[in-house]
Amino acid sequence: MLTRLVQLALRWIFSDQPLEHLQRLIALINQVADRDTALQSLESLLRYDVQGTQRVEEDDARRLLEQTAPGDPIMQTFIDRYIEQGREQGKAEMLLRQMERKFGPIDVRLRQQIQEADAETLLEWSDRILTADSPEAVFH
């Protein structure tokens, strides 16, 4: 089953109907008996389609997920986690944008620190940027 998923994902990568094909792949993933493997496959597939190829919008992927598995508690937990990760990523991107506007290009180390931070820390740093006089001051 997993081999078939990979084959289809690769075949459809440049399709002119990425959402329709993603929906078919999610239906196949739902047939995988091992739920952990299924969810790992789903997460990889979504990250690839949304972030890797940028052919599927994050909001479209979320809507598709919500339509695909109503009432499935395992899938709902995955959807909630996926949405929360998306929100945190959005907060990180916003802080990076603010820092670049205020301080210019951001060091790779600081960029990684922002991208790995949790939502509460990102919010705290976003407050600090208002008065910080250097990128390092945002973090201390």
N, CA and C atoms as a LAMMPS dump frame, in Angstrom:
ITEM: TIMESTEP
0
ITEM: NUMBER OF ATOMS
420
ITEM: BOX BOUNDS ff ff ff
-5.0000000000000000e+02 5.0000000000000000e+02
-5.0000000000000000e+02 5.0000000000000000e+02
-5.0000000000000000e+02 5.0000000000000000e+02
ITEM: ATOMS id mol type element x y z
1 1 1 N 0.819 -1.19 0
2 1 2 C 0 0 0
3 1 3 C 0.872 1.266 0
4 2 1 N 1.904 1.274 0.849
5 2 2 C 2.76 2.463 0.921
6 2 3 C 3.528 2.683 -0.377
7 3 1 N 3.957 1.593 -0.979
8 3 2 C 4.649 1.719 -2.263
9 3 3 C 3.733 2.352 -3.3
10 4 1 N 2.489 1.937 -3.305
11 4 2 C 1.495 2.503 -4.241
12 4 3 C 1.297 3.993 -3.978
13 5 1 N 1.259 4.372 -2.705
14 5 2 C 1.119 5.791 -2.35
15 5 3 C 2.271 6.622 -2.902
16 6 1 N 3.465 6.119 -2.711
17 6 2 C 4.649 6.835 -3.196
18 6 3 C 4.623 6.942 -4.714
19 7 1 N 4.286 5.854 -5.378
20 7 2 C 4.22 5.871 -6.842
21 7 3 C 3.21 6.906 -7.337
22 8 1 N 2.041 6.924 -6.73
23 8 2 C 1.019 7.881 -7.151
24 8 3 C 1.432 9.315 -6.842
25 9 1 N 2.008 9.514 -5.669
26 9 2 C 2.45 10.863 -5.297
27 9 3 C 3.474 11.385 -6.305
28 10 1 N 4.394 10.535 -6.702
29 10 2 C 5.408 10.946 -7.674
30 10 3 C 4.799 11.159 -9.062
31 11 1 N 3.871 10.313 -9.422
32 11 2 C 3.232 10.446 -10.729
33 11 3 C 2.443 11.753 -10.833
34 12 1 N 1.796 12.123 -9.746
35 12 2 C 0.901 13.28 -9.771
36 12 3 C 1.554 14.578 -9.325
37 13 1 N 2.842 14.578 -9.117
38 13 2 C 3.505 15.745 -8.536
39 13 3 C 3.282 17.031 -9.336
40 14 1 N 3.256 16.949 -10.64
41 14 2 C 3.07 18.147 -11.458
42 14 3 C 1.695 18.176 -12.13
43 15 1 N 0.755 17.497 -11.519
44 15 2 C -0.601 17.448 -12.042
45 15 3 C -1.222 18.845 -12.043
46 16 1 N -2.155 19.052 -12.955
47 16 2 C -2.868 20.329 -12.982
48 16 3 C -4.061 20.301 -12.02
49 17 1 N -4.219 19.213 -11.28
50 17 2 C -5.281 19.08 -10.285
51 17 3 C -4.702 18.563 -8.969
52 18 1 N -3.817 19.326 -8.337
53 18 2 C -3.13 18.807 -7.151
54 18 3 C -4.067 18.491 -5.984
55 19 1 N -5.121 19.265 -5.789
56 19 2 C -6.026 18.987 -4.671
57 19 3 C -6.808 17.698 -4.867
58 20 1 N -7.256 17.457 -6.093
59 20 2 C -7.99 16.229 -6.367
60 20 3 C -7.11 14.999 -6.146
61 21 1 N -5.885 15.095 -6.575
62 21 2 C -4.972 13.968 -6.384
63 21 3 C -4.589 13.811 -4.914
64 22 1 N -4.427 14.909 -4.215
65 22 2 C -4.139 14.832 -2.783
66 22 3 C -5.304 14.162 -2.059
67 23 1 N -6.507 14.476 -2.462
68 23 2 C -7.68 13.857 -1.853
69 23 3 C -7.664 12.332 -2.082
70 24 1 N -7.298 11.898 -3.263
71 24 2 C -7.206 10.459 -3.551
72 24 3 C -6.133 9.793 -2.694
73 25 1 N -4.996 10.482 -2.541
74 25 2 C -3.912 9.925 -1.733
75 25 3 C -4.321 9.823 -0.263
76 26 1 N -5.033 10.823 0.23
77 26 2 C -5.5 10.773 1.624
78 26 3 C -6.457 9.601 1.811
79 27 1 N -7.328 9.356 0.841
80 27 2 C -8.237 8.217 0.923
81 27 3 C -7.455 6.906 0.999
82 28 1 N -6.371 6.801 0.236
83 28 2 C -5.54 5.596 0.295
84 28 3 C -4.823 5.485 1.641
85 29 1 N -4.36 6.608 2.157
86 29 2 C -3.681 6.602 3.46
87 29 3 C -4.635 6.125 4.542
88 30 1 N -5.892 6.515 4.433
89 30 2 C -6.88 6.082 5.425
90 30 3 C -7.088 4.572 5.417
91 31 1 N -6.672 3.892 4.355
92 31 2 C -6.809 2.434 4.273
93 31 3 C -5.627 1.693 4.891
94 32 1 N -4.564 2.416 5.228
95 32 2 C -3.396 1.785 5.844
96 32 3 C -3.771 1.349 7.257
97 33 1 N -3.569 0.077 7.567
98 33 2 C -3.99 -0.489 8.849
99 33 3 C -3.214 0.106 10.027
100 34 1 N -1.932 0.293 9.869
101 34 2 C -1.104 0.839 10.948
102 34 3 C -1.301 2.354 10.986
103 35 1 N -2.039 2.851 11.965
104 35 2 C -2.394 4.275 12.022
105 35 3 C -1.167 5.168 12.171
106 36 1 N -0.155 4.729 12.918
107 36 2 C 1.059 5.545 13.054
108 36 3 C 1.737 5.735 11.706
109 37 1 N 1.863 4.64 10.963
110 37 2 C 2.461 4.711 9.632
111 37 3 C 1.611 5.581 8.719
112 38 1 N 0.297 5.425 8.808
113 38 2 C -0.61 6.22 7.985
114 38 3 C -0.437 7.71 8.268
115 39 1 N -0.39 8.069 9.535
116 39 2 C -0.268 9.488 9.885
117 39 3 C 1.097 10.049 9.513
118 40 1 N 2.147 9.251 9.663
119 40 2 C 3.477 9.697 9.238
120 40 3 C 3.503 9.916 7.735
121 41 1 N 2.878 9.015 7.005
122 41 2 C 2.813 9.158 5.547
123 41 3 C 2.029 10.402 5.166
124 42 1 N 0.926 10.617 5.832
125 42 2 C 0.097 11.784 5.551
126 42 3 C 0.858 13.07 5.827
127 43 1 N 1.539 13.114 6.952
128 43 2 C 2.299 14.316 7.289
129 43 3 C 3.39 14.58 6.25
130 44 1 N 4.111 13.551 5.851
131 44 2 C 5.155 13.716 4.837
132 44 3 C 4.566 14.205 3.521
133 45 1 N 3.467 13.608 3.133
134 45 2 C 2.81 13.982 1.889
135 45 3 C 2.361 15.442 1.919
136 46 1 N 1.748 15.853 3.015
137 46 2 C 1.277 17.234 3.12
138 46 3 C 2.432 18.22 3.132
139 47 1 N 3.46 17.92 3.893
140 47 2 C 4.625 18.819 3.923
141 47 3 C 5.223 18.953 2.521
142 48 1 N 5.286 17.847 1.817
143 48 2 C 5.844 17.865 0.47
144 48 3 C 4.982 18.693 -0.472
145 49 1 N 3.675 18.437 -0.466
146 49 2 C 2.779 19.148 -1.38
147 49 3 C 2.638 20.628 -1.034
148 50 1 N 2.569 20.934 0.24
149 50 2 C 2.335 22.323 0.651
150 50 3 C 3.63 23.12 0.665
151 51 1 N 4.65 22.582 1.317
152 51 2 C 5.884 23.352 1.479
153 51 3 C 6.911 23.065 0.391
154 52 1 N 7.024 21.807 0.004
155 52 2 C 8.034 21.43 -0.975
156 52 3 C 7.723 21.913 -2.377
157 53 1 N 6.55 21.557 -2.873
158 53 2 C 6.208 21.935 -4.242
159 53 3 C 5.462 23.261 -4.314
160 54 1 N 4.849 23.65 -3.208
161 54 2 C 4.05 24.88 -3.108
162 54 3 C 2.927 24.907 -4.15
163 55 1 N 2.425 23.72 -4.486
164 55 2 C 1.328 23.624 -5.452
165 55 3 C -0.023 23.546 -4.752
166 56 1 N -0.007 23.282 -3.452
167 56 2 C -1.226 23.213 -2.658
168 56 3 C -1.103 24.246 -1.545
169 57 1 N -2.122 25.073 -1.395
170 57 2 C -2.133 26.088 -0.339
171 57 3 C -2.432 25.42 1.006
172 58 1 N -1.836 25.944 2.057
173 58 2 C -2.026 25.415 3.409
174 58 3 C -3.505 25.358 3.789
175 59 1 N -4.242 26.423 3.526
176 59 2 C -5.668 26.462 3.876
177 59 3 C -6.454 25.392 3.119
178 60 1 N -6.117 25.165 1.854
179 60 2 C -6.795 24.132 1.071
180 60 3 C -6.517 22.74 1.646
181 61 1 N -5.277 22.515 2.066
182 61 2 C -4.92 21.223 2.655
183 61 3 C -5.686 21.008 3.961
184 62 1 N -5.804 22.041 4.769
185 62 2 C -6.555 21.917 6.024
186 62 3 C -8.023 21.586 5.762
187 63 1 N -8.634 22.306 4.832
188 63 2 C -10.04 22.052 4.503
189 63 3 C -10.231 20.623 4.002
190 64 1 N -9.319 20.184 3.169
191 64 2 C -9.391 18.828 2.637
192 64 3 C -9.301 17.797 3.763
193 65 1 N -8.383 18.014 4.689
194 65 2 C -8.244 17.105 5.83
195 65 3 C -9.513 17.069 6.666
196 66 1 N -10.073 18.227 6.921
197 66 2 C -11.277 18.297 7.75
198 66 3 C -12.455 17.593 7.082
199 67 1 N -12.537 17.642 5.771
200 67 2 C -13.624 16.975 5.038
201 67 3 C -13.41 15.472 4.96
202 68 1 N -12.168 15.05 4.983
203 68 2 C -11.828 13.657 4.737
204 68 3 C -12.163 12.729 5.897
205 69 1 N -11.973 13.19 7.124
206 69 2 C -12.116 12.27 8.257
207 69 3 C -12.938 12.854 9.395
208 70 1 N -14.159 13.263 9.139
209 70 2 C -14.963 13.774 10.247
210 70 3 C -15.274 12.646 11.229
211 71 1 N -15.068 12.915 12.503
212 71 2 C -15.396 11.929 13.524
213 71 3 C -14.289 10.95 13.868
214 72 1 N -13.225 10.894 13.097
215 72 2 C -12.115 9.989 13.403
216 72 3 C -11.203 10.683 14.412
217 73 1 N -11.18 10.209 15.681
218 73 2 C -10.412 10.925 16.716
219 73 3 C -8.912 10.983 16.438
220 74 1 N -8.359 9.927 15.859
221 74 2 C -6.923 9.931 15.555
222 74 3 C -6.63 10.964 14.475
223 75 1 N -7.456 10.971 13.441
224 75 2 C -7.26 11.923 12.354
225 75 3 C -7.511 13.35 12.854
226 76 1 N -8.483 13.537 13.725
227 76 2 C -8.761 14.872 14.253
228 76 3 C -7.577 15.396 15.064
229 77 1 N -6.944 14.509 15.836
230 77 2 C -5.747 14.895 16.585
231 77 3 C -4.645 15.329 15.621
232 78 1 N -4.48 14.569 14.546
233 78 2 C -3.488 14.927 13.535
234 78 3 C -3.809 16.282 12.92
235 79 1 N -5.06 16.494 12.556
236 79 2 C -5.478 17.761 11.941
237 79 3 C -5.205 18.914 12.884
238 80 1 N -5.559 18.759 14.155
239 80 2 C -5.318 19.816 15.142
240 80 3 C -3.832 20.136 15.25
241 81 1 N -3.019 19.074 15.289
242 81 2 C -1.567 19.277 15.377
243 81 3 C -1.033 19.954 14.116
244 82 1 N -1.524 19.525 12.97
245 82 2 C -1.094 20.099 11.697
246 82 3 C -1.45 21.58 11.619
247 83 1 N -2.655 21.924 12.041
248 83 2 C -3.1 23.32 12.037
249 83 3 C -2.254 24.143 13
250 84 1 N -1.992 23.614 14.186
251 84 2 C -1.191 24.35 15.173
252 84 3 C 0.228 24.572 14.66
253 85 1 N 0.797 23.567 14.013
254 85 2 C 2.135 23.739 13.44
255 85 3 C 2.127 24.827 12.374
256 86 1 N 1.072 24.868 11.593
257 86 2 C 0.939 25.907 10.578
258 86 3 C 0.867 27.295 11.191
259 87 1 N 0.138 27.407 12.291
260 87 2 C 0.032 28.699 12.982
261 87 3 C 1.395 29.134 13.528
262 88 1 N 2.096 28.189 14.153
263 88 2 C 3.414 28.517 14.693
264 88 3 C 4.365 28.913 13.581
265 89 1 N 4.297 28.223 12.473
266 89 2 C 5.158 28.566 11.345
267 89 3 C 4.833 29.971 10.844
268 90 1 N 3.548 30.313 10.808
269 90 2 C 3.139 31.652 10.391
270 90 3 C 3.65 32.724 11.329
271 91 1 N 3.619 32.44 12.633
272 91 2 C 4.134 33.391 13.62
273 91 3 C 5.643 33.563 13.451
274 92 1 N 6.333 32.464 13.196
275 92 2 C 7.782 32.536 12.996
276 92 3 C 8.105 33.358 11.753
277 93 1 N 7.365 33.138 10.671
278 93 2 C 7.599 33.89 9.436
279 93 3 C 7.341 35.377 9.645
280 94 1 N 6.318 35.706 10.422
281 94 2 C 6.014 37.109 10.702
282 94 3 C 7.156 37.758 11.495
283 95 1 N 7.645 37.066 12.522
284 95 2 C 8.744 37.613 13.315
285 95 3 C 9.996 37.773 12.46
286 96 1 N 10.292 36.8 11.62
287 96 2 C 11.452 36.916 10.726
288 96 3 C 11.31 38.125 9.807
289 97 1 N 10.131 38.324 9.295
290 97 2 C 9.893 39.47 8.412
291 97 3 C 10.094 40.786 9.155
292 98 1 N 9.575 40.87 10.37
293 98 2 C 9.744 42.085 11.17
294 98 3 C 11.216 42.338 11.468
295 99 1 N 11.926 41.277 11.818
296 99 2 C 13.346 41.44 12.139
297 99 3 C 14.141 41.876 10.92
298 100 1 N 13.836 41.298 9.761
299 100 2 C 14.551 41.689 8.543
300 100 3 C 14.261 43.14 8.164
301 101 1 N 13.042 43.56 8.371
302 101 2 C 12.693 44.955 8.071
303 101 3 C 13.416 45.915 9.007
304 102 1 N 13.537 45.513 10.271
305 102 2 C 14.149 46.391 11.266
306 102 3 C 15.675 46.323 11.256
307 103 1 N 16.226 45.107 11.094
308 103 2 C 17.671 44.933 11.254
309 103 3 C 18.404 44.501 9.989
310 104 1 N 17.695 44.221 8.919
311 104 2 C 18.333 43.711 7.708
312 104 3 C 18.416 42.196 7.755
313 105 1 N 19.241 41.595 6.892
314 105 2 C 19.333 40.128 6.833
315 105 3 C 19.642 39.514 8.198
316 106 1 N 18.961 38.409 8.479
317 106 2 C 19.089 37.744 9.774
318 106 3 C 20.043 36.563 9.667
319 107 1 N 20.931 36.46 10.64
320 107 2 C 21.894 35.375 10.744
321 107 3 C 21.184 34.016 10.701
322 108 1 N 21.794 33.034 10.065
323 108 2 C 21.214 31.696 9.913
324 108 3 C 20.901 31.084 11.278
325 109 1 N 21.776 31.278 12.232
326 109 2 C 21.582 30.72 13.582
327 109 3 C 20.329 31.307 14.232
328 110 1 N 20.141 32.617 14.127
329 110 2 C 18.962 33.257 14.71
330 110 3 C 17.692 32.846 13.959
331 111 1 N 17.8 32.721 12.657
332 111 2 C 16.663 32.286 11.842
333 111 3 C 16.192 30.898 12.296
334 112 1 N 17.125 29.999 12.506
335 112 2 C 16.784 28.645 12.949
336 112 3 C 16.164 28.672 14.345
337 113 1 N 16.69 29.522 15.21
338 113 2 C 16.155 29.646 16.567
339 113 3 C 14.689 30.088 16.523
340 114 1 N 14.373 31.01 15.649
341 114 2 C 12.994 31.481 15.503
342 114 3 C 12.113 30.367 14.954
343 115 1 N 12.574 29.672 13.942
344 115 2 C 11.769 28.631 13.308
345 115 3 C 11.506 27.441 14.23
346 116 1 N 12.344 27.254 15.232
347 116 2 C 12.177 26.129 16.149
348 116 3 C 11.453 26.509 17.439
349 117 1 N 11.118 27.787 17.618
350 117 2 C 10.502 28.255 18.855
351 117 3 C 9.023 27.893 18.931
352 118 1 N 8.525 27.758 20.155
353 118 2 C 7.094 27.495 20.34
354 118 3 C 6.312 28.807 20.269
355 119 1 N 4.998 28.707 20.233
356 119 2 C 4.131 29.865 20.018
357 119 3 C 4.286 30.922 21.111
358 120 1 N 4.386 30.495 22.356
359 120 2 C 4.512 31.447 23.472
360 120 3 C 5.816 32.235 23.378
361 121 1 N 6.898 31.559 23.051
362 121 2 C 8.194 32.227 22.911
363 121 3 C 8.166 33.203 21.739
364 122 1 N 7.56 32.81 20.633
365 122 2 C 7.457 33.704 19.475
366 122 3 C 6.678 34.966 19.824
367 123 1 N 5.632 34.816 20.606
368 123 2 C 4.846 35.974 21.026
369 123 3 C 5.682 36.909 21.9
370 124 1 N 6.437 36.342 22.807
371 124 2 C 7.312 37.139 23.678
372 124 3 C 8.36 37.889 22.85
373 125 1 N 8.975 37.208 21.905
374 125 2 C 9.974 37.848 21.049
375 125 3 C 9.346 38.936 20.181
376 126 1 N 8.115 38.705 19.741
377 126 2 C 7.425 39.711 18.928
378 126 3 C 7.186 40.992 19.711
379 127 1 N 6.967 40.858 21.006
380 127 2 C 6.838 42.059 21.858
381 127 3 C 8.186 42.765 21.998
382 128 1 N 9.242 41.989 22.163
383 128 2 C 10.573 42.566 22.379
384 128 3 C 11.108 43.31 21.156
385 129 1 N 10.707 42.902 19.984
386 129 2 C 11.251 43.535 18.785
387 129 3 C 10.897 45.02 18.731
388 130 1 N 9.824 45.4 19.405
389 130 2 C 9.383 46.797 19.391
390 130 3 C 10.423 47.731 20.008
391 131 1 N 11.163 47.24 21.005
392 131 2 C 12.139 48.095 21.681
393 131 3 C 13.582 47.644 21.505
394 132 1 N 13.802 46.512 20.867
395 132 2 C 15.158 45.972 20.709
396 132 3 C 15.989 46.844 19.777
397 133 1 N 17.274 46.967 20.1
398 133 2 C 18.179 47.735 19.248
399 133 3 C 19.116 46.845 18.428
400 134 1 N 18.953 45.517 18.589
401 134 2 C 19.73 44.552 17.795
402 134 3 C 18.953 43.243 17.733
403 135 1 N 19.261 42.399 16.764
404 135 2 C 18.565 41.105 16.713
405 135 3 C 18.759 40.282 17.992
406 136 1 N 19.948 40.32 18.545
407 136 2 C 20.244 39.548 19.748
408 136 3 C 19.402 40.012 20.935
409 137 1 N 19.069 41.3 20.984
410 137 2 C 18.271 41.848 22.082
411 137 3 C 16.846 41.288 22.078
412 138 1 N 16.38 40.855 20.936
413 138 2 C 15.043 40.265 20.855
414 138 3 C 14.987 38.971 21.651
415 139 1 N 16.09 38.242 21.711
416 139 2 C 16.12 36.924 22.345
417 139 3 C 16.499 36.949 23.809
418 140 1 N 16.934 38.082 24.329
419 140 2 C 17.378 38.116 25.745
420 140 3 C 16.551 39.055 26.565
